């Protein structure tokens, strides 16, 4: 299974579960079952459900930083880049602040 594909389906599964269940009650088995992978595949990419969220947020921030460095010429540009990132990743951010 492709590395990025596995990480994407794991995050998607976690976000779907978060819509119905409190974060601290989510298990790795539950995430793995939701995206039809083994627990060992989960552990190949992440150490815990919190690690899934942390690495996802880290990647978002890296991408935003890179885009700002390459395309921001004003505060307005920077604001638009950040706003677009929040909008594109709204389900993740909603889950973090639930």
ABEGO torsion letter per residue (X at the ends): XBAAAAAAAAAAAAAAAAAABBAAABBAAAAAAAAGBBAAAAAAABABAAAAAAAAAAAAAAAAAAAAAAABABAAAAAAAAAAAAAAAAAAAAAAAX
